[in-house]
Amino acid sequence: MLRFKSLGSGSSGNSTLIEGRSGTTTRRLLVDCGLGIRTIAERLGEAGNAIAQIDAIFITHEHSDHIGCMEKLALRHGIPVWMSHGTYTAIGEPELHGLLRIAHHGDAIDMGGAFEALPFAVPHDAREPLHLRCSDGSHHIAVLTDLGHASPCVVPYIADCQALLIEANHDVEMLQSGRYPAFLKRRIAGANGHLANEQAGELLHTINHPQLQRVVAAHLSAENNRPELARAALAHALGWSPDDIDIAYQRGGSPWIQVG
């Protein structure tokens, strides 16, 4: 059994809890620590978990809304931290006292209990960003945020997933007509920026298959998007109802999404 729950998603901070269960063994992976420690603790509690139950942390890239309280959280609770060497370099190579684990594109991380996490590279304006496909051997989910476009490298890692947390950052028209300065608009809309609703929809259309059960739209811009726009774009691409698309909100995250 696999399940995940966003604890919060957006430009103010991102964190997602992934659980893999086999028999009586449950392993828990916290993807990104962009929220404060107190907020993470509170939202884990609301999800029926605690920081002490986290087996490992995975950091996708070095931007502050993803790295956040990682160092304090890991050191305070003795939690191993996985990240790419590029990400570790970009954050200044802090002393993690034996807790650092270097992740590589395409090299699986054995979480134990038949729970495997597979990092894969994405195009984003960070040093060496990696996102995750997780599997229990029979079921697959992926966490895919912060990418400027769906590169050929990305598609195979999400093609057969039963559930996805996928970036739908902005509505193109809202971004272009909004108040952001021109350089920031170019960054967001660029090939190494963030996925627009329509781009996320195109990616979903490419990988749509009968076993795809749940989709969560994540990392929505508070300034340049609306949940109803993201839902409509992703649902149209999949031939679903907008009500079938879940949203990962900045405050409160998403519901539990389970496969298997």
Salt bridges, closest charged atoms under 4 A:
GLU19 OE1 - ARG3 NE 2.89
GLU19 OE1 - ARG21 NH2 3.74
GLU19 OE2 - ARG28 NE 3.02
ASP32 OD2 - HIS66 ND1 2.72
ASP55 OD1 - ARG27 NH1 3.25
ASP65 OD2 - HIS66 NE2 3.53
ASP65 OD2 - HIS219 NE2 3.33
GLU95 OE2 - HIS97 ND1 3.97
ASP125 OD1 - HIS63 NE2 3.99
ASP125 OD1 - HIS124 NE2 3.42
ASP125 OD2 - ARG187 NE 2.52
ASP136 OD2 - HIS139 ND1 3.26
ASP146 OD2 - HIS61 NE2 3.48
ASP146 OD1 - HIS66 NE2 2.96
ASP146 OD2 - HIS124 NE2 3.47
ASP146 OD2 - HIS194 ND1 3.99
ASP146 OD1 - HIS219 NE2 3.26
ASP160 OD1 - ARG133 NH1 2.64
ASP160 OD2 - HIS140 NE2 3.92
GLU167 OE2 - HIS194 ND1 2.66
GLU223 OE2 - ARG179 NE 2.76
ASP246 OD2 - ARG214 NH2 2.83
